[in-house]
Amino acid sequence: MPPQPQYAPQQQQYVSQPQAPAPTARPPARRRRRSGRRILALILILLLAWPVGLMFWANSKIQHVEALSGASNTPGSTYLLVGSDSRADGQVQDDAEGQRADTIILLHSPRSGTPSMISLPRDTYVEIPGHGANKLNAAFAFGGQALMVQTVEGLTGITIDHYVEIGMGGVVNIVDAVGGVELCLDYDVSDPLSELEWQAGCHHSDGATALAFARMRYSDPLGDFGRQQRQRQVISAVTRAAAAPATFVNPLRQISLLDAGVGALATDTDSGIIDLGRLALAFRSATGEGGVQGAPPIASYNYQPGGVGSTVLLEDSAPQFFQKVLAGTVTQDDVHQFN
């Protein structure tokens, strides 16, 4: 038998094919968009909830008093700011009792024209409804906030839309809450009554120093009028500090400032935290470029009509001055010039 051909066994070649890596799991585009919207919505809710919650909290802390007269409205928005010289808060230690109007400021924001902040001397000789002629701050002693509002309206011919009162302790707390303020005075002071110790120049001042700075008058060559100028300076400095960017980005500072501010304030029953915000804006306008600050025209610093001591007598032109304030046409040349 012929030999059979020999067949070599064929070896199968197995080539190892490289395996592609498993695809990385990615969320569908729709899921990514949905997640992004949720995060954005959460951020917006937090951004809105914080100021709204802060506003409701602050509004609940404001004290309210019956102050407005209900007189017919006059154009623009008018605030009467009264610094109460009450000894009840313990910030001032002396023998005086009760409550007095230590600072009286008329802040007017017209519909158009010039905003103004007019300091009314507390010794201004006025007619007080039901009590005859006397010093302006006697209205506060006779009948509190309501009689003070009526008396100022009778003096100026301008209806008060919002009444805001702050006590002595409020000055200390608010200044400390904004981290102190820069104040300037160009002469040395060592006044035992206000406890102000001051070297001529500008200094960063804490609350206690700012309070003494605002109260001091017996060591001031201009007396009450110099004090009014310094009170407006303190108010302007606090307003600038409260509006600084550092306040808006610091929640703890916001709480501290609001707690100090509204806790020391009393407003009429119709005014709330939004009105106080508008008040701050009116302050900035009146104390900024284009605003007018000062006192009404004064005829005598030492008018003595009898029975009430030395008073401040306004010029016969005072009614026309206040009409300019109301109309927004008052200028810096119209206010009293201190000599």
NORTAJO-V277715 format. One record per residue. N is the residue number from 1. RES is the residue in one letter. PHI is phi in radians with two decimals (* if undefined). PSI is psi in degrees with one decimal (* if undefined). Layout:
n;res;phi;psi
N;RES;PHI;PSI
N;RES;PHI;PSI
//
This chain:
n;res;phi;psi
1;M;*;130.4
2;P;-1.08;149.3
3;P;-1.16;144.4
4;Q;-1.47;138.5
5;P;-1.08;142.8
6;Q;-1.61;128.8
7;Y;-1.92;120.6
8;A;-1.25;135.6
9;P;-1.11;129.8
10;Q;-1.39;127.5
11;Q;-1.60;126.4
12;Q;-1.31;132.6
13;Q;-1.65;121.3
14;Y;-1.88;109.7
15;V;-1.66;124.0
16;S;-1.29;116.4
17;Q;-1.52;131.8
18;P;-1.14;134.8
19;Q;-1.55;135.4
20;A;-1.21;140.9
21;P;-1.12;148.3
22;A;-1.10;134.5
23;P;-1.08;139.0
24;T;-1.22;133.0
25;A;-1.26;126.4
26;R;-2.19;142.3
27;P;-1.21;145.0
28;P;-1.01;154.7
29;A;-1.01;-37.7
30;R;-1.09;-40.7
31;R;-1.15;-39.1
32;R;-1.12;-42.1
33;R;-1.12;-40.0
34;R;-1.13;-41.5
35;S;-1.12;-40.5
36;G;-1.12;-39.3
37;R;-1.15;-37.7
38;R;-1.13;-43.5
39;I;-1.10;-43.9
40;L;-1.09;-41.8
41;A;-1.11;-40.4
42;L;-1.11;-42.7
43;I;-1.09;-43.5
44;L;-1.12;-39.8
45;I;-1.08;-44.4
46;L;-1.13;-42.0
47;L;-1.13;-35.5
48;L;-1.42;-37.3
49;A;-1.18;-35.6
50;W;-1.09;-55.7
51;P;-1.14;-35.2
52;V;-1.13;-46.4
53;G;-1.09;-40.7
54;L;-1.09;-39.8
55;M;-1.13;-45.5
56;F;-1.13;-39.6
57;W;-1.11;-46.1
58;A;-1.15;-39.9
59;N;-1.08;-33.2
60;S;-1.25;-17.0
61;K;-1.63;-11.2
62;I;-1.28;133.8
63;Q;-1.51;144.2
64;H;-2.12;144.4
65;V;-2.33;154.6
66;E;-1.36;113.9
67;A;-2.36;-38.2
68;L;-1.27;148.8
69;S;-1.56;-20.0
70;G;1.41;13.1
71;A;-1.16;159.5
72;S;-1.03;141.7
73;N;-1.12;145.7
74;T;-1.99;157.8
75;P;-1.04;151.2
76;G;1.43;-171.5
77;S;-2.07;128.5
78;T;-2.18;128.7
79;Y;-1.99;136.7
80;L;-1.88;118.3
81;L;-1.89;125.4
82;V;-2.14;124.3
83;G;-1.58;112.2
84;S;-1.43;124.5
85;D;-1.57;41.9
86;S;-1.27;141.9
87;R;-1.60;0.8
88;A;-1.17;-25.9
89;D;-1.52;-2.5
90;G;1.39;1.0
91;Q;-1.34;-24.7
92;V;-2.06;124.5
93;Q;-1.89;101.5
94;D;-2.73;-172.1
95;D;-1.56;-1.4
96;A;-1.23;143.8
97;E;-2.10;164.4
98;G;1.37;-159.7
99;Q;-2.26;134.4
100;R;-2.36;160.1
101;A;-1.59;99.7
102;D;-1.43;-32.0
103;T;-2.34;132.2
104;I;-2.34;114.8
105;I;-2.24;131.9
106;L;-1.78;115.1
107;L;-1.93;118.7
108;H;-2.16;129.5
109;S;-2.00;103.0
110;P;-1.30;166.6
111;R;-1.09;-37.2
112;S;-2.65;152.3
113;G;1.90;-151.9
114;T;-1.64;122.3
115;P;-1.29;151.8
116;S;-2.54;152.1
117;M;-2.22;107.0
118;I;-1.90;120.7
119;S;-1.48;122.6
120;L;-1.69;114.6
121;P;-0.96;133.0
122;R;-1.16;-19.4
123;D;-1.66;12.4
124;T;-1.01;133.3
125;Y;-1.39;115.3
126;V;-2.42;167.5
127;E;-1.63;120.3
128;I;-1.76;120.3
129;P;-0.91;123.6
130;G;1.44;-2.8
131;H;-2.32;0.8
132;G;1.36;-165.6
133;A;-1.41;138.4
134;N;-2.93;-175.4
135;K;-1.28;148.9
136;L;-1.01;-43.2
137;N;-1.26;-10.7
138;A;-1.17;-25.3
139;A;-1.05;-37.2
140;F;-1.17;-40.9
141;A;-1.21;-37.1
142;F;-1.29;-41.7
143;G;-2.50;16.5
144;G;1.18;-153.6
145;Q;-1.10;-42.5
146;A;-1.11;-43.0
147;L;-1.24;-33.2
148;M;-1.09;-44.8
149;V;-1.08;-47.3
150;Q;-1.05;-40.4
151;T;-1.16;-43.6
152;V;-1.14;-39.7
153;E;-1.10;-39.3
154;G;-1.15;-35.7
155;L;-1.25;-41.7
156;T;-1.74;-24.8
157;G;1.33;13.9
158;I;-2.01;128.7
159;T;-1.34;133.5
160;I;-1.43;122.9
161;D;-1.59;-32.0
162;H;-2.47;133.7
163;Y;-1.94;129.5
164;V;-2.32;127.5
165;E;-2.16;137.0
166;I;-2.29;137.1
167;G;-1.54;171.7
168;M;-0.99;-42.9
169;G;-1.11;-27.1
170;G;-1.11;-36.9
171;V;-1.07;-46.9
172;V;-1.05;-49.4
173;N;-1.18;-40.6
174;I;-1.19;-44.0
175;V;-1.08;-42.9
176;D;-1.14;-34.7
177;A;-1.15;-30.5
178;V;-1.60;6.6
179;G;1.47;20.2
180;G;1.58;162.9
181;V;-2.37;156.8
182;E;-1.54;123.2
183;L;-2.20;150.2
184;C;-2.29;137.9
185;L;-2.64;132.5
186;D;-1.65;21.5
187;Y;-2.58;158.1
188;D;-1.29;146.3
189;V;-2.39;134.7
190;S;-2.40;90.3
191;D;-1.98;109.8
192;P;-1.19;-28.0
193;L;-1.25;-45.9
194;S;-1.55;-14.0
195;E;1.17;28.7
196;L;-1.54;122.7
197;E;-2.03;117.4
198;W;-2.47;134.6
199;Q;-1.76;137.4
200;A;-0.87;134.7
201;G;2.27;-164.3
202;C;-1.90;137.5
203;H;-2.47;145.6
204;H;-1.33;122.4
205;S;-2.08;140.2
206;D;-1.49;-177.1
207;G;-1.08;-44.2
208;A;-1.11;-40.5
209;T;-1.19;-40.9
210;A;-1.09;-38.4
211;L;-1.10;-47.2
212;A;-1.09;-39.1
213;F;-1.06;-40.9
214;A;-1.34;-28.3
215;R;-1.54;-29.4
216;M;-1.02;130.5
217;R;-2.47;-31.2
218;Y;-1.22;-23.1
219;S;-1.71;7.5
220;D;-1.71;127.3
221;P;-1.00;-25.8
222;L;-1.74;3.9
223;G;1.01;-129.0
224;D;-1.05;-32.4
225;F;-1.24;-38.4
226;G;-1.14;-37.3
227;R;-1.12;-40.0
228;Q;-1.04;-40.9
229;Q;-1.10;-40.9
230;R;-1.26;-33.9
231;Q;-1.09;-42.5
232;R;-1.14;-33.7
233;Q;-1.14;-42.2
234;V;-1.11;-45.2
235;I;-1.04;-45.1
236;S;-1.10;-41.6
237;A;-1.14;-41.7
238;V;-1.14;-41.8
239;T;-1.08;-43.0
240;R;-1.11;-42.9
241;A;-1.16;-39.4
242;A;-1.18;-29.6
243;A;-1.58;2.3
244;A;-1.18;148.2
245;P;-0.97;-31.9
246;A;-1.05;-29.3
247;T;-1.26;-39.1
248;F;-1.30;-24.9
249;V;-1.72;1.9
250;N;-2.10;98.2
251;P;-1.02;-38.1
252;L;-1.12;-37.8
253;R;-1.21;-35.8
254;Q;-1.07;-46.4
255;I;-1.10;-44.9
256;S;-1.05;-43.8
257;L;-1.19;-46.1
258;L;-1.12;-40.5
259;D;-1.09;-43.9
260;A;-1.20;-40.6
261;G;-1.24;-61.7
262;V;-1.23;-26.1
263;G;-1.18;-21.5
264;A;-1.79;-1.9
265;L;-1.78;152.4
266;A;-2.28;134.5
267;T;-2.19;168.5
268;D;-1.11;164.8
269;T;-1.18;-17.4
270;D;-1.67;-5.9
271;S;-1.78;139.9
272;G;-2.32;-161.3
273;I;-1.15;-33.0
274;I;-1.16;-40.0
275;D;-1.13;-35.5
276;L;-1.18;-34.0
277;G;-1.13;-40.9
278;R;-1.15;-35.2
279;L;-1.05;-43.5
280;A;-1.07;-40.4
281;L;-1.14;-39.6
282;A;-1.12;-37.7
283;F;-1.02;-49.6
284;R;-1.06;-39.4
285;S;-1.18;-43.8
286;A;-1.23;-30.5
287;T;-1.69;-4.1
288;G;-1.61;-171.8
289;E;-1.13;127.6
290;G;1.71;-13.1
291;G;-1.52;167.8
292;V;-2.16;133.3
293;Q;-2.28;146.8
294;G;2.66;-163.8
295;A;-1.97;159.3
296;P;-1.19;164.8
297;P;-1.07;132.5
298;I;-2.05;132.1
299;A;-1.57;-38.1
300;S;-2.62;137.2
301;Y;-1.47;-14.9
302;N;-2.40;55.3
303;Y;-1.45;126.3
304;Q;-2.11;91.6
305;P;-1.36;-11.7
306;G;1.75;132.4
307;G;1.53;-17.4
308;V;-2.24;7.1
309;G;1.39;-160.4
310;S;-1.34;131.0
311;T;-2.24;171.2
312;V;-1.80;122.2
313;L;-1.78;123.4
314;L;-1.38;156.4
315;E;-1.13;156.9
316;D;-1.08;-21.1
317;S;-1.43;2.3
318;A;-0.99;-42.5
319;P;-1.02;-39.5
320;Q;-1.18;-35.7
321;F;-1.05;-47.8
322;F;-1.20;-28.1
323;Q;-1.19;-34.1
324;K;-1.16;-40.1
325;V;-1.02;-46.9
326;L;-1.09;-40.8
327;A;-1.41;-11.2
328;G;1.38;19.8
329;T;-1.86;2.7
330;V;-1.15;145.1
331;T;-2.15;169.2
332;Q;-1.13;-25.5
333;D;-1.24;-19.3
334;D;-1.40;-25.0
335;V;-1.34;162.5
336;H;-1.13;134.5
337;Q;-1.73;118.1
338;F;-1.40;133.7
339;N;-1.73;*
//
